[in-house]
């Protein structure tokens, strides 16, 4: 089975490298192209056997599973380019949240899925969000999730919850890293602890916390209760965070949804312009 990739930017390359390193795919099972071919050629040098395609059409015509890993605005021209080369039995996967399943099903003959990866997939961890179109058969879903399982935990979500699910699993690593950086910077500024030392301890803490909240079987509330003794130092810090953070995360969700809605309008207009 050949897996194709149109787009080898940030997330496209994360997926390709994770699939190869996990053993989910051999390099000779992958064909890829990119607007800048040099990016694919570098991957081919790193992973001998990976096939470099000169065009989107070549990839679409050569694979059984096709991942489209381009920016939202680039979807309409890419779809217009490959539509005649796609096949009804082909699994076609978008990794872009604002592109809707129906938009792909309206213009491509294949079995459509949307998979939202995370940068954590690079270390064979985290979730991949899976949304399936009406043409996907049970065996197609099993095939796709078997491919994703070595690099992630596939989680099926409703398309209506694409944005909030992406906030948690895909944008979440950046949000958590931002908060961690703030904690590290404050530690350095207030105490003079060497930055590298503070960063190492904080990152190890975050790794351990993630394990406790997954394989460790603790919920966030349970973890907090394990650490925070009433009247103790941790509880004082939590009280401050409760006061100061307020509705910051509510505002965060609102602003990501606002941007998502704007992107959806732009993409719908682009689809209408390119694919009448």
Beta strands, then each sheet from edge to edge (+ up, - down):
strand 1: 3-6
strand 2: 30-33
strand 3: 51-52
strand 4: 65-68
strand 5: 91-94
strand 6: 111-116
strand 7: 127-132
strand 8: 153-156
sheet 1: 3+ 2+ 1+ 4+ 5+ 6+ 7- 8-
end
